Amino acid sequence: MAEKKIMLVCAAGMSTSMLVARMQKAAEKDGIEVNIFATAASDADNKLAEEKPDVLMLGPQVRYLEGQFKKDLDIPVDVINMQDYGLMNGEKVLKASLKAIADGKQGEEA
């Protein structure tokens, strides 16, 4: 399986950097090849153009951006479960990201 790219977006890009590390640890443990990175909402458009991720996962604090991204992008866009985000549960967020890619859809329509 080719490496998948997962992009996380949060308000400032800070809180998701810890989540990225936990997701990468979970991926390594499960032998999954992924490239996971985080960015601030203000830089999301630049990163999308630069990195071309397979899925965009939004932190709960920027869930208001979901509709706009879904309208503008042809990749899955999903909001990270608030509890998984708060607990920094990298394994669950990784699984949700991979499921979104596999489903190839943009979650539930708003």
C-alpha positions in Angstrom: 0.0 0.0 0.0 1.4 3.4 -1.0 2.0 6.0 1.7 -1.0 8.1 2.6 -0.8 11.7 3.5 -2.9 12.9 6.4 -3.2 16.7 7.1 -4.4 18.0 10.4 -5.6 21.5 10.8 -6.2 23.4 14.1 -6.4 27.0 15.2 -2.6 27.6 15.5 -1.1 24.3 14.5 0.3 23.8 18.0 -2.1 21.4 19.7 -2.2 19.0 16.7 1.6 18.7 16.6 1.4 16.4 19.7 -1.4 14.5 18.1 0.7 14.0 15.0 3.5 12.4 17.0 1.0 10.0 18.7 -0.5 9.1 15.3 2.9 8.4 13.9 3.7 6.2 16.8 0.5 4.3 16.3 1.2 3.9 12.6 4.7 2.6 13.2 3.3 0.1 15.8 0.8 -1.2 13.2 3.3 -1.1 10.3 1.2 1.5 8.4 3.0 3.9 6.0 1.7 7.4 6.4 2.9 10.9 6.2 1.1 13.0 8.9 1.5 16.7 9.3 -0.2 19.6 11.0 -0.8 23.2 10.1 -2.6 26.3 11.3 -6.0 27.1 9.8 -4.5 30.3 8.4 -1.9 28.4 6.4 -4.1 25.4 5.4 -4.6 26.5 1.8 -0.9 26.8 1.2 -0.2 23.4 2.7 -3.0 21.8 0.7 -1.5 23.1 -2.5 2.0 22.1 -1.5 1.4 18.7 0.1 -1.7 17.4 -1.7 -2.9 15.2 1.2 -5.3 12.2 0.9 -7.5 13.5 3.8 -8.0 16.7 5.8 -8.8 16.2 9.4 -10.0 19.3 11.3 -9.4 19.9 15.0 -12.7 20.4 16.9 -11.9 24.1 17.5 -11.9 24.8 13.7 -14.9 22.6 12.8 -16.6 25.7 11.4 -14.3 25.5 8.4 -15.6 22.0 7.5 -18.3 23.2 5.1 -15.9 25.5 3.2 -13.2 22.9 2.8 -15.8 20.3 1.7 -17.0 22.7 -1.0 -13.5 23.5 -2.2 -11.8 20.2 -2.0 -12.2 16.8 -3.7 -10.6 14.8 -0.8 -12.3 13.6 2.3 -12.7 16.3 5.0 -13.6 15.2 8.5 -13.7 16.7 12.0 -11.6 14.9 14.7 -13.7 13.4 17.4 -13.6 15.9 20.3 -12.9 13.2 22.9 -10.1 11.6 20.9 -8.6 15.0 20.3 -8.8 16.0 24.0 -7.2 12.7 25.0 -4.7 12.9 22.2 -5.7 9.4 21.1 -3.4 9.0 18.1 -4.5 5.5 17.3 -8.2 6.4 17.1 -7.6 9.6 15.0 -5.3 7.6 12.7 -8.0 4.9 12.2 -10.6 7.6 11.6 -8.3 9.3 9.0 -7.6 6.0 7.2 -11.3 5.1 7.2 -12.1 8.5 5.6 -9.6 7.8 2.9 -10.9 4.3 2.3 -14.5 5.5 2.2 -13.4 8.3 -0.2 -16.3 10.4 0.9 -16.5 13.6 2.9 -18.3 12.3 6.0 -21.9 13.4 6.7 -23.1 16.4 4.8 -23.8 19.4 7.0 
